[in-house]
Amino acid sequence: MIHAEENAILKLSLSPLSCKGSSIYITHFPCQRCCKLIYQSGIRRVVYLQESMKIEKELIFFKKLRIKIEKLNIINPDGEIGIRAGFKIQ
């Protein structure tokens, strides 16, 4: 099984473009394997929607390497945080 982060980075590696200095936007915080690949590819910012596991080790890994981490909050029309049709990003 290949994760979405791996797939995106591998596809980009086949093009003349580079990940160096870029941001990656993902739905879930990356696993340890993807964290390493994100670092090795030169990505400098990770933007995610939610955690699907404990992320303490991965957060420490990114912070040591000075990779910026941002969690998006999705606000539904009814004011709740979550993902549904008709959402807006704040």
C-alpha positions as a Markdown table, in Angstrom:
| # | Residue | x | y | z |
|---|---|---|---|---|
| 1 | Met | 0.0 | 0.0 | 0.0 |
| 2 | Ile | 1.2 | 3.5 | -0.8 |
| 3 | His | 0.1 | 6.5 | 1.1 |
| 4 | Ala | -1.2 | 9.7 | -0.6 |
| 5 | Glu | 1.9 | 11.7 | 0.5 |
| 6 | Glu | 4.2 | 9.1 | -1.1 |
| 7 | Asn | 2.2 | 9.0 | -4.3 |
| 8 | Ala | 2.3 | 12.8 | -4.7 |
| 9 | Ile | 6.0 | 13.0 | -4.0 |
| 10 | Leu | 6.8 | 10.1 | -6.3 |
| 11 | Lys | 4.7 | 11.6 | -9.1 |
| 12 | Leu | 6.4 | 14.9 | -8.7 |
| 13 | Ser | 9.9 | 13.3 | -8.8 |
| 14 | Leu | 9.1 | 12.1 | -12.4 |
| 15 | Ser | 8.6 | 15.7 | -13.5 |
| 16 | Pro | 11.1 | 18.5 | -14.0 |
| 17 | Leu | 9.7 | 20.2 | -10.8 |
| 18 | Ser | 11.0 | 19.8 | -7.3 |
| 19 | Cys | 9.4 | 19.6 | -3.8 |
| 20 | Lys | 12.3 | 21.7 | -2.3 |
| 21 | Gly | 10.8 | 24.5 | -0.2 |
| 22 | Ser | 7.2 | 23.6 | -0.9 |
| 23 | Ser | 4.1 | 22.9 | 1.2 |
| 24 | Ile | 2.1 | 19.7 | 1.2 |
| 25 | Tyr | -1.7 | 19.8 | 2.0 |
| 26 | Ile | -3.0 | 16.5 | 3.4 |
| 27 | Thr | -6.2 | 15.3 | 5.1 |
| 28 | His | -4.4 | 13.4 | 8.0 |
| 29 | Phe | -1.2 | 14.0 | 9.8 |
| 30 | Pro | 1.5 | 11.9 | 8.2 |
| 31 | Cys | 2.8 | 8.6 | 9.6 |
| 32 | Gln | 6.5 | 8.2 | 10.5 |
| 33 | Arg | 7.4 | 6.8 | 7.1 |
| 34 | Cys | 5.7 | 9.7 | 5.3 |
| 35 | Cys | 7.3 | 12.2 | 7.7 |
| 36 | Lys | 10.8 | 10.9 | 6.6 |
| 37 | Leu | 9.9 | 11.1 | 3.0 |
| 38 | Ile | 8.5 | 14.6 | 3.4 |
| 39 | Tyr | 11.8 | 15.7 | 5.0 |
| 40 | Gln | 13.9 | 13.9 | 2.4 |
| 41 | Ser | 12.0 | 15.5 | -0.5 |
| 42 | Gly | 12.7 | 19.0 | 0.8 |
| 43 | Ile | 9.1 | 19.9 | 1.7 |
| 44 | Arg | 9.2 | 22.7 | 4.4 |
| 45 | Arg | 5.6 | 23.0 | 5.4 |
| 46 | Val | 2.9 | 20.4 | 6.3 |
| 47 | Val | -0.8 | 21.5 | 6.4 |
| 48 | Tyr | -3.3 | 18.9 | 7.6 |
| 49 | Leu | -6.9 | 18.6 | 8.7 |
| 50 | Gln | -6.9 | 16.0 | 11.4 |
| 51 | Glu | -4.9 | 13.5 | 13.3 |
| 52 | Ser | -5.7 | 9.8 | 12.9 |
| 53 | Met | -3.2 | 8.5 | 15.4 |
| 54 | Lys | -0.9 | 9.7 | 18.2 |
| 55 | Ile | 1.5 | 12.2 | 16.6 |
| 56 | Glu | 3.9 | 13.2 | 19.4 |
| 57 | Lys | 7.0 | 11.6 | 17.8 |
| 58 | Glu | 6.2 | 13.0 | 14.4 |
| 59 | Leu | 5.7 | 16.5 | 15.8 |
| 60 | Ile | 9.1 | 16.3 | 17.5 |
| 61 | Phe | 10.7 | 15.1 | 14.3 |
| 62 | Phe | 9.3 | 17.9 | 12.2 |
| 63 | Lys | 10.1 | 20.6 | 14.9 |
| 64 | Lys | 13.8 | 19.4 | 15.1 |
| 65 | Leu | 14.0 | 19.7 | 11.4 |
| 66 | Arg | 12.3 | 23.1 | 11.3 |
| 67 | Ile | 9.4 | 21.9 | 9.1 |
| 68 | Lys | 6.4 | 24.2 | 9.7 |
| 69 | Ile | 3.2 | 22.4 | 10.8 |
| 70 | Glu | -0.2 | 23.9 | 10.4 |
| 71 | Lys | -3.6 | 22.3 | 11.3 |
| 72 | Leu | -6.5 | 23.7 | 9.3 |
| 73 | Asn | -9.8 | 24.2 | 11.1 |
| 74 | Ile | -12.8 | 23.6 | 8.8 |
| 75 | Ile | -15.9 | 25.4 | 10.0 |
| 76 | Asn | -19.3 | 24.0 | 8.8 |
| 77 | Pro | -22.2 | 26.4 | 8.0 |
| 78 | Asp | -23.7 | 25.4 | 11.4 |
| 79 | Gly | -20.5 | 26.6 | 13.1 |
| 80 | Glu | -19.1 | 23.2 | 14.0 |
| 81 | Ile | -15.5 | 22.1 | 13.2 |
| 82 | Gly | -15.5 | 19.2 | 10.8 |
| 83 | Ile | -15.7 | 18.3 | 7.1 |
| 84 | Arg | -19.0 | 18.4 | 5.4 |
| 85 | Ala | -20.5 | 19.9 | 2.2 |
| 86 | Gly | -20.6 | 23.6 | 2.3 |
| 87 | Phe | -17.6 | 24.2 | 4.5 |
| 88 | Lys | -15.3 | 27.1 | 4.6 |
| 89 | Ile | -11.6 | 27.3 | 5.6 |
| 90 | Gln | -10.6 | 29.7 | 8.3 |
